[in-house]
Amino acid sequence: MKPCDHAAMRLKLLLSVLSLLAFVSCAGKEVADKIPELYWPLPPERPRIKFVDIIAGSGDIEARFRKIRQFFFGEDLDANFQKPFGIAVRKGRLYVSDIGMVHYLDFGRGVYKRIGESDLRVPTGIALSEDRIFVADAAKKKIFVYDLNGQFIAFFGGKELDTPAGLALDEQRGRLIVSDSHKNKIMVYGLDGALLSSFGETGHAPGALYIPYGVTVDKDGRIYVVDSGNFRVQIFDEKGSFLKVVGEIGTSPGNFARPKGVALDSDGHIYVLDAAFGNFQIFDMDGNVLLAVGRTGTDPAEFVLPSSISIDEKDQIYIVDQVNKRVQIFQYLREGT
């Protein structure tokens, strides 16, 4: 081949790459242009919650990378959600449990991976530490542990667990909190998998549980449990003693019909996800309702059977919109932002 032929080929390849980059850039702009400006509450009140984005799978973070990779290497890395359930996010790392796997998405690096495909059957809750991923599996009655690269480390549970649902990491005290939705108990493990304690019994009185799902922990070690079958959130101290009830059955603000997930922002507000209402409600630390966001539907800020909620260190709110097969992202706007 003549030198001029080599030069022509290099020029052709360069033009092709530049054309591809322009196409990807325009595609990214089209997606950005479709993001609506939505705030809650409405003016003239100061906005507290802002809609940010929707994620439907790996393509939403790899759009700029995948086209280039396919052009050179023929790779197809796309993977959409099938039946997402649990969610956890930490420092830009997003984990979503799905049928037989956990999706791992890293926005900063444009990375997508599948975790646990050879281990998991019905993964539910997820919790993240600085160097570990904890995944509950309702079918296998176990908690699976992986490193940040998705490599299997260990599992525990089995004997004392029936249907593990929600997970919450109390890193300060070295504890993993697990809700068991069939046993109606909260199990407290060490991060090495040793069972430390448990609390709860089946019932409807304060402190009793009926189909607990989501759990979270605050900086003082208080444990917040979505007591779904009793249409409320219960708050316990770090030893499992009952403290307070938030919400009750009903259709008014502050009531629940099918609560599923719970999370806390940096100001200590309590966010409760309701699958029947298709929304999340925000309560202050005294249990007073402040705001409701969302409704049933398929548009942005609308949900069909939302199943899990997580809030990151930047107060971004991630919600699994299960039937719509997507994750919706919102931002809590603190005072002064």
C-alpha positions as CSV (number, residue, x, y, z in Angstrom):
1,M,0.0,0.0,0.0
2,K,1.3,3.4,-1.0
3,P,2.0,6.1,1.7
4,C,-0.7,8.3,0.2
5,D,-3.2,5.4,0.7
6,H,-2.2,5.2,4.4
7,A,-2.7,9.0,4.7
8,A,-6.1,8.8,3.0
9,M,-7.2,6.0,5.3
10,R,-6.1,7.9,8.4
11,L,-7.9,11.0,7.3
12,K,-11.0,8.9,6.6
13,L,-10.9,7.3,10.0
14,L,-10.3,10.7,11.7
15,L,-13.3,12.2,9.9
16,S,-15.4,9.2,10.8
17,V,-14.5,9.6,14.5
18,L,-15.1,13.3,14.5
19,S,-18.5,12.7,12.8
20,L,-19.3,10.1,15.4
21,L,-18.3,12.4,18.3
22,A,-20.5,15.1,16.9
23,F,-23.5,12.7,16.7
24,V,-23.0,11.5,20.2
25,S,-22.7,15.1,21.5
26,C,-25.9,16.1,19.7
27,A,-27.6,13.0,21.1
28,G,-26.5,14.0,24.6
29,K,-27.8,17.5,24.1
30,E,-31.2,16.1,23.0
31,V,-31.5,14.1,26.2
32,A,-30.5,17.1,28.3
33,D,-33.1,19.3,26.5
34,K,-35.8,16.9,27.5
35,I,-35.2,17.2,31.2
36,P,-38.1,19.4,32.5
37,E,-37.7,22.1,35.1
38,L,-39.8,20.8,38.0
39,Y,-39.8,22.1,41.6
40,W,-41.7,21.5,44.8
41,P,-43.4,23.3,46.4
42,L,-44.8,25.6,43.7
43,P,-44.1,29.4,43.8
44,P,-44.3,31.7,45.6
45,E,-42.9,29.3,48.2
46,R,-39.2,28.6,48.2
47,P,-38.4,25.4,46.3
48,R,-37.2,22.5,48.4
49,I,-37.1,19.7,45.8
50,K,-35.9,19.8,42.2
51,F,-36.3,17.1,39.5
52,V,-32.9,16.1,38.1
53,D,-32.9,13.2,35.7
54,I,-34.1,9.7,34.8
55,I,-32.0,6.6,34.4
56,A,-33.3,3.6,32.5
57,G,-30.1,1.5,32.3
58,S,-26.5,1.5,31.3
59,G,-27.1,3.5,28.1
60,D,-27.9,6.6,30.1
61,I,-24.4,6.9,31.5
62,E,-22.5,5.3,28.6
63,A,-24.1,7.0,25.7
64,R,-21.0,9.0,24.9
65,F,-18.6,6.0,25.5
66,R,-20.6,3.1,24.0
67,K,-20.9,4.4,20.5
68,I,-17.1,4.9,20.2
69,R,-16.4,1.5,21.7
70,Q,-18.8,-0.2,19.3
71,F,-17.2,1.7,16.4
72,F,-13.7,0.4,17.2
73,F,-14.4,-2.9,19.0
74,G,-18.0,-4.0,18.2
75,E,-19.0,-4.0,21.9
76,D,-22.6,-3.7,23.0
77,L,-22.7,-2.8,26.6
78,D,-26.3,-1.7,26.9
79,A,-28.4,-3.2,29.7
80,N,-31.8,-1.9,30.8
81,F,-33.6,-2.6,34.1
82,Q,-36.0,-5.5,34.0
83,K,-37.6,-5.5,37.5
84,P,-35.6,-3.1,39.7
85,F,-36.2,-3.2,43.4
86,G,-33.5,-2.0,45.8
87,I,-31.1,0.9,45.4
88,A,-28.0,2.4,47.1
89,V,-25.7,5.2,46.1
90,R,-22.4,6.4,47.5
91,K,-19.9,8.8,46.0
92,G,-21.2,8.6,42.5
93,R,-21.5,4.8,42.6
94,L,-25.1,3.6,42.0
95,Y,-26.3,0.1,42.6
96,V,-29.7,-1.2,41.7
97,S,-30.9,-4.8,42.4
98,D,-32.8,-6.5,39.6
99,I,-33.8,-10.1,38.7
100,G,-30.7,-12.3,39.4
101,M,-28.2,-9.5,39.5
102,V,-27.2,-6.0,40.7
103,H,-26.5,-3.2,38.2
104,Y,-23.5,-1.1,39.0
105,L,-23.4,2.4,37.4
106,D,-20.6,4.9,37.9
107,F,-21.5,8.3,36.5
108,G,-18.1,9.9,36.8
109,R,-16.2,7.2,35.0
110,G,-19.0,6.0,32.6
111,V,-18.7,2.5,33.9
112,Y,-21.4,-0.2,33.9
113,K,-21.1,-3.7,35.4
114,R,-23.3,-6.6,36.4
115,I,-22.7,-8.0,39.9
116,G,-23.7,-11.3,41.4
117,E,-25.1,-13.0,38.3
118,S,-23.8,-16.4,39.5
119,D,-24.9,-15.9,43.1
120,L,-28.2,-13.9,43.3
121,R,-31.7,-15.0,42.6
122,V,-34.1,-12.4,44.1
123,P,-31.9,-9.5,45.3
124,T,-33.7,-6.9,47.4
125,G,-32.0,-4.4,49.7
126,I,-28.5,-3.0,49.1
127,A,-26.1,-1.3,51.5
128,L,-22.7,0.2,50.8
129,S,-19.6,0.7,53.0
130,E,-16.3,2.3,52.0
131,D,-15.1,-1.0,50.5
132,R,-18.0,-3.4,50.6
133,I,-21.3,-4.1,48.9
134,F,-24.0,-5.9,50.9
135,V,-26.9,-7.4,49.0
136,A,-29.9,-9.2,50.5
137,D,-31.4,-12.1,48.6
138,A,-35.0,-12.9,49.6
139,A,-35.1,-16.3,47.8
140,K,-31.7,-17.5,49.2
141,K,-32.4,-16.0,52.6
142,K,-28.8,-14.7,52.8
143,I,-26.8,-11.5,52.7
144,F,-24.1,-11.5,50.0
145,V,-20.9,-9.5,50.3
146,Y,-18.8,-8.2,47.4
147,D,-15.9,-5.9,47.0
148,L,-16.2,-2.7,45.0
149,N,-15.2,-4.5,41.8
150,G,-18.1,-6.9,42.3
151,Q,-15.9,-9.9,43.4
152,F,-17.7,-12.2,45.8
153,I,-16.3,-12.2,49.4
154,A,-18.7,-14.0,51.6
155,F,-22.3,-14.6,52.6
156,F,-24.1,-14.9,55.9
157,G,-27.6,-15.3,57.3
158,G,-29.5,-18.4,56.1
159,K,-30.5,-20.0,59.4
160,E,-31.9,-16.9,61.1
161,L,-33.3,-15.1,58.0
162,D,-36.5,-15.9,56.2
163,T,-37.2,-13.1,53.7
164,P,-34.6,-10.3,54.0
165,A,-35.8,-7.1,52.4
166,G,-34.3,-3.8,53.5
167,L,-30.6,-3.2,54.4
168,A,-29.1,-0.2,56.2
169,L,-25.4,0.3,57.1
170,D,-24.5,1.8,60.5
171,E,-20.9,2.3,59.6
172,Q,-20.1,4.3,62.7
173,R,-21.1,1.4,65.0
174,G,-20.0,-1.4,62.6
175,R,-23.5,-2.7,62.1
176,L,-25.7,-3.9,59.3
177,I,-29.5,-3.6,59.9
178,V,-31.7,-6.1,58.0
179,S,-35.5,-6.1,57.9
180,D,-37.1,-9.5,57.6
181,S,-40.5,-9.0,56.0
182,H,-41.8,-12.5,56.8
183,K,-40.5,-12.9,60.3
184,N,-41.5,-9.3,61.2
185,K,-38.1,-8.7,62.8
186,I,-35.1,-6.5,62.5
187,M,-31.8,-8.3,62.6
188,V,-28.6,-6.5,63.6
189,Y,-25.3,-8.0,62.3
190,G,-21.7,-7.1,62.6
191,L,-20.0,-6.3,59.4
192,D,-18.3,-9.7,59.7
193,G,-21.7,-11.4,59.5
194,A,-22.0,-12.2,63.2
195,L,-25.6,-11.8,64.5
196,L,-25.5,-9.2,67.3
197,S,-29.1,-8.8,68.2
198,S,-32.7,-8.7,66.9
199,F,-35.9,-7.0,67.8
200,G,-39.6,-6.9,66.8
201,E,-42.6,-9.2,67.0
202,T,-45.6,-9.7,64.8
203,G,-48.4,-7.3,65.7
204,H,-50.0,-3.9,65.4
205,A,-49.1,-2.2,68.7
206,P,-46.3,0.4,68.9
207,G,-43.0,-1.5,68.5
208,A,-44.6,-4.5,66.8
209,L,-44.1,-5.1,63.1
210,Y,-46.1,-6.4,60.2
211,I,-44.3,-6.8,56.8
212,P,-41.3,-4.4,57.4
213,Y,-39.5,-3.3,54.2
214,G,-37.2,-0.3,54.0
215,V,-34.8,0.6,56.8
216,T,-32.3,3.4,57.4
217,V,-30.1,4.6,60.3
218,D,-29.3,8.2,61.4
219,K,-26.0,9.5,62.8
220,D,-27.2,8.8,66.4
221,G,-27.9,5.1,65.6
222,R,-31.7,5.5,65.6
223,I,-33.3,2.9,63.3
224,Y,-36.2,3.9,61.0
225,V,-38.3,1.0,59.8
226,V,-41.1,1.1,57.1
227,D,-43.7,-1.0,58.9
228,S,-45.6,-1.5,55.6
229,G,-48.5,-3.7,56.8
230,N,-49.2,-1.3,59.6
231,F,-49.1,1.7,57.2
232,R,-46.4,3.6,59.2
233,V,-42.8,4.2,59.9
234,Q,-41.5,3.3,63.3
235,I,-38.4,4.8,64.9
236,F,-36.3,2.8,67.4
237,D,-33.2,3.7,69.4
238,E,-29.9,2.1,68.6
239,K,-30.7,-0.9,71.0
240,G,-34.1,-1.5,69.3
241,S,-36.4,0.1,71.9
242,F,-39.5,1.8,70.4
243,L,-39.4,5.6,70.2
244,K,-42.0,7.0,67.8
245,V,-44.5,6.4,65.0
246,V,-44.7,8.5,61.8
247,G,-47.8,8.3,59.7
248,E,-50.9,6.1,59.6
249,I,-53.3,4.6,57.1
250,G,-55.3,7.1,55.1
251,T,-55.4,9.3,52.0
252,S,-54.6,12.7,53.5
253,P,-51.1,14.2,53.6
254,G,-49.0,12.4,56.2
255,N,-51.0,9.2,55.7
256,F,-49.8,6.0,53.9
257,A,-51.4,3.3,51.8
258,R,-48.4,1.1,50.9
259,P,-45.2,2.5,52.3
260,K,-42.0,0.8,51.0
261,G,-38.8,2.9,51.4
262,V,-37.3,5.3,53.8
263,A,-34.3,7.6,53.7
264,L,-32.9,10.7,55.5
265,D,-31.4,13.9,54.0
266,S,-28.5,15.8,55.6
267,D,-30.9,18.0,57.7
268,G,-32.6,14.9,59.2
269,H,-35.8,15.1,57.2
270,I,-37.6,11.7,56.8
271,Y,-38.5,10.7,53.2
272,V,-41.1,7.9,52.9
273,L,-41.9,6.3,49.6
274,D,-45.4,5.0,49.0
275,A,-46.1,2.5,46.2
276,A,-49.9,3.0,46.2
277,F,-49.8,6.8,46.0
278,G,-46.9,6.8,43.6
279,N,-45.1,9.5,45.6
280,F,-42.7,10.3,48.4
281,Q,-43.6,12.4,51.4
282,I,-41.2,14.4,53.5
283,F,-41.5,14.7,57.3
284,D,-39.6,16.7,59.9
285,M,-37.9,15.0,62.8
286,D,-41.1,15.4,64.9
287,G,-43.1,13.4,62.3
288,N,-45.0,16.4,60.8
289,V,-45.6,16.1,57.1
290,L,-43.9,18.9,55.1
291,L,-44.3,18.1,51.4
292,A,-45.4,15.4,49.0
293,V,-43.7,14.9,45.6
294,G,-45.0,12.8,42.7
295,R,-48.1,10.9,41.6
296,T,-49.0,7.8,39.7
297,G,-48.0,7.9,36.0
298,T,-45.2,7.6,33.5
299,D,-44.0,11.1,33.0
300,P,-41.0,12.6,35.0
301,A,-41.8,12.8,38.7
302,E,-44.5,10.2,38.2
303,F,-44.2,6.6,39.5
304,V,-45.8,3.2,39.2
305,L,-45.1,1.0,42.2
306,P,-41.9,2.7,43.4
307,S,-40.0,0.3,45.6
308,S,-36.9,1.9,47.1
309,I,-35.2,5.2,47.9
310,S,-31.7,6.3,48.7
311,I,-30.2,9.7,49.4
312,D,-26.5,10.4,48.8
313,E,-24.0,12.7,50.5
314,K,-24.9,15.5,48.2
315,D,-28.6,15.2,49.1
316,Q,-29.5,13.8,45.7
317,I,-32.6,11.5,46.0
318,Y,-32.7,8.3,44.0
319,I,-36.0,6.4,43.6
320,V,-36.6,3.0,42.0
321,D,-39.7,3.5,39.8
322,Q,-40.2,-0.3,39.4
323,V,-43.0,-0.8,36.8
324,N,-41.6,2.1,34.7
325,K,-38.2,0.3,34.9
326,R,-36.2,3.3,35.7
327,V,-34.5,5.3,38.5
328,Q,-35.6,8.9,39.0
329,I,-33.3,11.5,40.6
330,F,-34.2,14.6,42.6
331,Q,-32.3,17.2,44.5
332,Y,-33.0,18.4,48.0
333,L,-32.3,22.2,48.0
334,R,-31.0,23.2,51.4
335,E,-31.4,26.6,52.8
336,G,-29.1,29.0,51.0
337,T,-28.7,26.8,47.9
